[in-house]
Amino acid sequence: MPATSRKASPPPYCEGMTGTRGEFLDQIRKDGVELSPELAAAFTSVPREAFVPDGFQRRDGSWVRPADPDFLPTVYRNDVLVTKMDGKTPTSSSSQPSLMAIMIEALAVTPGLRILEVGAGTGYNAALLASLGATVTSIDAQEDVAARARTALTRAGVAGVRVEHADGYTGCPGERFDRVVATVGVTGISPHWLDQLDPGGFVLAPVVHAGTHPVLRVSGPPVTARAVCGAGFMQASGPLSATFPDAFPSPAAAMAELTPYAPARFDPELSDVAYRDLWYAAGAWNRRASHAAIPGHRQSCLALLDGARSGGAVIPADGSVWAGGDEAAAYAVAAGRILDRWAAADRPPMGSWHITLDLAGDPRAPIWVPVSWRV
């Protein structure tokens, strides 16, 4: 087993960064994210740049390197840093810090807490957890990713983290944890994670729902969950991404020409938070919910996709309904019913849903997937 990282003196590139990191906290808090004093101290003391020594990809596809003038300012933005690509598909990254903060606060970390992290990434998230006093075992299915995370933790002088190259589905057989946190999108929860928890423990994981990855707090038996926040993550491989009957369709890159079926309902249009609430409800009520890229919109929209995933209905943030394809009229009606039902239920927030999970996926390597929802 690789040794636990040892405490070291702060590396020289940490000096003189107080201003940048102070602005970093302001960016993390900008959208209403609350930081405990302990987590704020972790974000200001752990050098994020130590975890991206080879640089990272910008959103425009170009690569930022340590010698670039905007390297440190970009590192200390509230943004994801993609560090590994497979062609055009990201396969490893440092997540958006505000999302990391929400998930870490949801873990309720106290000194001595034993945490299994599934998905090592750059090692930065594990470093933050360790700074709060947790003992972290971080595993990653990609051997090179695990090795780089291990090296970065040593470079940053972080103690209390062990990084392993291991199958995320199986977790760490023979070990016990107080928490399991997944930093990669999954279709469902591994039974091994729940088996490795001590009483009172829980799993925090981004589980596929209507083409997104809302973070769920899962415990059991019985295996139930509550949504913590909306999110989007890279998708895991293997049993953790297994398909099953009645699973949500994958997002559509493009749809058939759309025709307006119903006018806008919301003026002003829904905020990002409210739109995510509507999106979550759509997934609870309709298994064809996903998302699609729509011309004229800066981001993908909530969509009900037909069987070919080339048509269906779209609900933008203004509450209008657009539809296309052979079954456009039927999907437009279904979209209107979702809007009516959401309004009648007084626009329930994502966190108000009680979720029940059941075993599905590959019978040889089953996963717990959400099957029913109630407010």
C-alpha positions in Angstrom: 0.0 0.0 0.0 1.3 3.5 -0.7 2.3 5.3 2.4 0.2 8.1 3.9 1.4 11.6 2.8 3.7 13.2 5.4 3.6 16.7 6.8 6.0 19.0 5.0 6.9 22.7 5.0 4.7 24.9 2.8 6.2 25.0 -0.8 7.7 28.3 -1.9 5.0 29.0 -4.5 2.5 29.4 -1.6 4.0 32.7 -0.5 2.4 35.9 -1.4 -1.0 34.4 -2.3 -3.1 35.9 0.5 -4.9 38.4 -1.8 -5.7 35.8 -4.5 -7.0 33.3 -2.0 -9.1 36.0 -0.2 -10.8 36.7 -3.5 -11.2 33.0 -4.0 -13.4 32.8 -0.9 -15.5 35.7 -2.1 -16.1 33.8 -5.4 -17.0 30.6 -3.6 -19.5 32.4 -1.4 -20.9 34.5 -4.3 -23.9 32.2 -5.1 -24.9 31.9 -1.4 -22.6 29.0 -0.5 -22.0 29.1 3.2 -18.5 28.3 4.5 -17.7 27.3 8.1 -14.7 29.1 9.5 -12.8 25.8 9.4 -13.6 25.1 5.7 -12.8 28.7 4.8 -9.4 28.3 6.5 -8.9 25.0 4.5 -9.6 26.8 1.2 -7.1 29.6 2.0 -4.4 27.2 3.4 -4.3 24.4 0.8 -2.5 25.4 -2.3 -4.7 24.5 -5.2 -1.9 25.1 -7.7 0.1 22.3 -6.2 -2.5 19.9 -7.5 -2.3 21.0 -11.2 1.5 21.1 -11.7 1.1 20.3 -15.4 -1.7 22.8 -16.0 -5.3 22.3 -17.0 -7.7 22.9 -19.9 -9.7 26.1 -20.2 -13.4 26.0 -21.1 -12.4 27.1 -24.7 -10.2 24.0 -25.0 -6.8 25.7 -24.7 -4.3 24.6 -22.1 -3.2 26.8 -19.1 0.4 26.1 -18.0 2.2 27.2 -14.8 4.4 29.6 -16.8 1.4 31.5 -18.2 0.6 34.8 -16.6 -3.0 33.9 -15.9 -2.1 30.5 -14.3 -2.6 31.5 -10.6 -5.6 33.8 -11.2 -7.3 31.0 -13.1 -6.5 28.4 -10.5 -8.2 30.6 -7.9 -11.4 31.1 -9.8 -14.6 29.3 -8.8 -14.3 27.0 -11.8 -13.6 23.3 -12.7 -10.0 22.6 -13.8 -9.9 19.7 -16.3 -6.6 17.9 -16.1 -7.0 14.8 -18.3 -8.8 14.2 -21.6 -9.6 11.1 -23.6 -10.0 12.7 -27.0 -12.7 15.3 -26.4 -14.0 13.7 -23.2 -12.7 14.9 -19.8 -11.7 12.0 -17.6 -10.2 13.8 -14.6 -10.5 17.3 -13.0 -10.5 19.4 -10.0 -14.2 20.2 -9.4 -15.8 23.6 -9.1 -14.8 24.8 -5.6 -18.3 26.1 -4.6 -19.7 22.6 -5.4 -16.8 21.0 -3.4 -17.7 23.3 -0.5 -21.4 22.3 -0.5 -20.4 18.6 -0.5 -17.8 18.9 2.2 -20.2 20.9 4.4 -22.8 18.1 3.8 -20.3 15.5 5.0 -20.2 17.2 8.4 -16.5 16.6 8.8 -15.1 16.4 12.4 -11.6 15.5 13.4 -10.9 11.8 13.2 -13.7 11.0 10.8 -12.8 8.2 8.4 -13.8 9.0 4.8 -13.6 6.9 1.7 -13.3 9.1 -1.4 -14.3 7.4 -4.7 -12.5 9.4 -7.4 -9.2 10.9 -6.4 -9.1 13.5 -9.1 -6.2 15.8 -8.5 -6.1 15.1 -4.7 -7.3 18.6 -3.9 -10.6 17.6 -2.4 -9.0 15.0 -0.2 -6.5 17.6 0.9 -9.4 19.9 2.0 -11.0 17.0 3.9 -7.7 16.2 5.6 -7.3 19.9 6.6 -10.5 19.5 8.5 -9.1 16.6 10.5 -10.5 13.7 8.5 -8.5 10.5 7.7 -9.1 10.0 4.0 -8.7 6.9 1.8 -9.0 8.1 -1.8 -9.3 5.5 -4.6 -9.3 6.0 -8.4 -9.8 3.5 -11.2 -7.2 5.3 -13.3 -3.7 4.4 -12.1 -2.0 7.5 -13.5 -4.6 9.7 -11.9 -4.0 8.0 -8.5 -0.3 8.4 -8.8 -0.5 12.1 -9.7 -2.8 12.8 -6.8 -0.5 10.9 -4.4 2.5 13.0 -5.6 0.5 16.3 -5.4 -0.5 15.6 -1.8 3.1 15.1 -0.8 4.1 18.2 -2.8 1.5 20.2 -0.9 2.6 18.9 2.5 -0.8 17.2 3.3 -0.9 14.4 5.9 -3.8 12.1 6.6 -4.6 10.9 3.0 -3.9 7.5 1.5 -4.4 7.2 -2.3 -5.0 3.8 -3.9 -5.4 2.6 -7.5 -8.6 0.6 -7.0 -12.0 -0.3 -8.4 -14.5 2.4 -7.2 -17.4 -0.1 -7.2 -15.8 -2.4 -4.6 -14.5 0.4 -2.4 -12.0 -0.8 0.2 -12.9 -4.4 1.2 -12.2 -5.1 4.9 -12.1 -1.5 5.9 -14.7 0.6 7.8 -15.7 4.3 7.2 -17.9 7.0 8.7 -18.6 8.5 5.3 -18.3 7.6 1.6 -18.1 10.5 -0.9 -18.1 10.0 -4.7 -16.6 12.7 -6.8 -17.7 11.2 -10.1 -21.2 10.8 -11.5 -22.8 7.4 -11.0 -25.9 5.7 -12.1 -26.4 4.2 -8.7 -24.8 3.5 -5.3 -22.5 0.5 -4.9 -23.8 -2.0 -2.2 -20.1 -2.3 -1.1 -20.1 1.4 0.0 -23.1 0.9 2.3 -21.6 -2.4 3.6 -18.3 -0.6 4.5 -20.1 2.1 6.6 -20.2 2.1 10.3 -23.7 2.7 12.0 -24.8 6.3 11.5 -22.6 6.7 8.4 -23.9 7.7 4.9 -22.9 8.0 1.3 -22.7 11.3 -0.6 -22.8 10.8 -4.3 -23.8 12.5 -7.6 -26.5 10.1 -9.0 -27.8 10.5 -12.5 -31.2 12.1 -12.7 -32.8 13.5 -15.9 -29.4 14.0 -17.5 -27.8 15.7 -14.5 -26.0 14.6 -11.4 -27.7 15.9 -8.3 -25.8 15.1 -5.1 -27.7 12.6 -2.9 -27.2 11.8 0.8 -27.9 8.0 0.9 -28.2 5.8 4.0 -29.8 2.5 4.9 -31.3 0.0 5.3 -33.9 0.8 4.1 -31.9 2.5 1.4 -33.3 6.0 1.0 -31.9 9.4 0.0 -32.3 13.2 0.1 -31.0 15.6 -2.6 -28.3 18.0 -1.4 -27.8 20.1 -4.5 -27.8 20.1 -8.2 -24.6 19.3 -10.1 -23.0 17.9 -13.2 -20.1 15.5 -13.1 -18.0 13.3 -15.3 -19.6 9.9 -15.6 -18.0 6.9 -13.9 -17.3 3.7 -15.9 -18.0 0.0 -15.2 -20.8 -1.2 -12.9 -21.3 2.4 -11.4 -22.6 3.5 -14.8 -24.7 0.4 -15.6 -27.9 0.9 -17.5 -31.2 -0.6 -16.4 -34.8 -0.8 -17.6 -36.6 2.6 -17.4 -33.4 4.5 -17.0 -33.3 8.2 -18.0 -32.2 8.8 -21.6 -28.8 10.2 -22.3 -28.7 14.0 -23.1 -29.2 14.9 -26.8 -26.6 16.9 -28.6 -29.3 18.2 -31.0 -33.0 17.8 -31.6 -35.3 18.0 -34.6 -36.6 21.5 -35.6 -38.7 22.8 -32.7 -42.1 24.4 -32.9 -43.6 26.6 -30.2 -46.5 24.8 -28.4 -47.1 26.9 -25.3 -46.1 30.5 -24.4 -43.8 31.5 -21.5 -45.2 31.1 -18.0 -42.5 32.9 -16.0 -41.6 36.6 -16.3 -38.9 37.0 -15.3 -37.7 33.5 -16.2 -36.8 31.1 -13.4 -33.5 31.6 -11.6 -30.9 28.9 -11.9 -31.9 27.4 -8.6 -35.6 27.4 -9.4 -35.0 25.9 -12.8 -33.0 23.1 -11.2 -35.9 22.5 -8.9 -38.3 22.2 -11.9 -35.8 20.0 -13.6 -35.6 17.6 -10.6 -39.4 17.4 -10.4 -39.6 16.7 -14.1 -37.3 13.7 -13.6 -39.4 12.5 -10.6 -42.5 12.6 -12.7 -41.3 11.6 -16.2 -38.6 9.0 -17.0 -38.0 10.6 -20.4 -36.6 13.8 -18.8 -33.1 14.7 -19.8 -31.6 17.7 -21.5 -30.7 18.9 -25.0 -28.6 21.6 -26.6 -31.0 24.2 -28.1 -29.9 27.0 -30.5 -30.2 30.4 -29.0 -29.7 29.2 -25.4 -26.4 29.5 -23.6 -26.9 26.2 -21.9 -28.7 23.0 -22.4 -32.4 23.0 -21.5 -34.7 20.6 -19.7 -36.1 18.2 -22.3 -38.4 15.2 -22.6 -36.7 13.0 -25.3 -38.5 10.6 -27.5 -37.2 7.1 -28.1 -34.8 8.2 -30.9 -33.5 11.1 -28.7 -33.9 13.4 -31.7 -37.3 14.8 -30.9 -39.7 15.4 -27.9 -40.3 18.6 -26.0 -38.2 21.3 -24.4 -38.9 23.6 -21.4 -36.6 26.6 -21.2 -36.3 28.7 -18.0 -39.2 30.9 -19.1 -41.6 28.0 -18.9 -42.5 28.0 -22.6 -42.9 24.6 -24.4 -41.3 23.8 -27.7 -41.5 20.4 -29.4 -40.4 18.5 -32.5 -40.2 15.1 -34.1 -42.9 12.5 -34.9 -44.4 12.6 -31.4 -44.1 16.4 -30.8 -47.8 17.0 -29.8 -47.8 14.2 -27.2 -44.5 15.3 -25.7 -45.7 18.9 -25.6 -48.7 17.8 -23.6 -46.5 15.9 -21.2 -44.3 18.9 -20.7 -47.3 21.1 -20.0 -48.5 18.6 -17.4 -45.1 18.8 -15.6 -45.4 22.6 -15.4 -49.0 22.4 -14.1 -48.1 19.8 -11.5 -45.0 21.7 -10.3 -47.1 24.9 -9.9 -49.8 23.0 -8.1 -47.3 21.5 -5.7 -46.0 25.0 -4.9 -42.7 24.6 -6.7 -41.1 22.1 -4.4 -37.3 22.6 -4.0 -35.0 19.8 -4.8 -34.1 19.1 -1.2 -37.8 18.4 -0.3 -37.9 15.1 -2.1 -37.8 11.8 -0.2 -36.2 9.2 -2.5 -36.4 5.4 -2.3 -33.7 3.2 -4.0 -33.8 -0.4 -5.2 -31.2 -2.7 -6.7 -30.8 -2.7 -10.4 -28.1 -2.8 -13.1 -25.9 -5.9 -13.7 -27.1 -8.7 -11.4 -23.4 -9.7 -11.0 -22.6 -6.2 -9.8 -25.8 -4.5 -8.8 -26.3 -0.9 -7.8 -28.9 0.9 -5.8 -30.8 3.3 -8.0 -33.6 5.8 -7.3 -37.0 4.3 -8.2 -39.6 6.5 -6.4 -39.9 10.1 -5.2 -42.3 11.9 -2.9 -42.4 15.4 -1.5 
